[in-house]
């Protein structure tokens, strides 16, 4: 097949009827502006639909924490000790006890290490 045969084939009516028309030079669709998903909520939800659920959940928990904090502050202003859940208080005391024991253990090990170094 020569170039002349190819040119004749491409210019035939059968081929011309199937292919799309040539796009004129200089005319092309406008480029879309990229939108930042960190600033644009709509784009972020398009990328991650679950973000809407997470955002709502975080907003509700924040609101709940602010109410609780306001109640505690109000109680402190009145001079009343804020109510503490006994389970939470017991857990905090347990953690504090564990931290103290760990610190004591580190002190003991440090003293033993110094003895070895100085001996």
C-alpha positions, 0 to 999 in steps of 0.5 A: 500500500502506498501513500496515495492509496491511503490518502484516497481511502481516507478521503472516501465517502465511507470513511468521511461519514464515520469519522468526526469532523476536524476541530478548528485550530485555536478553539478548545474547551475552557480548562476547569479551575481545580478546587481545593478540597481542604477549603471547599466542602462540596469538593471534599464531600465529592471526593469522600462522601463519608466526610459529611457524617464525620463532620456532623459527628465531630460538631455534635461531640464538640457541642456536647463537650462545650455544654459540659464545660460550661456546666462545670465552670458554673458549678465552680463559680458557685463554689460547688464541686463538680460531679465526677462519675465514680467509674471515671474517678476510679480509672483516673486514680488507677492510672495515677497510681500506675504512673507513680509506681513506674516513676519509682521503678525508673528512679530505682533502676537509675540508682542501680545504673549509677552504682554500676558506672561508678564502681 
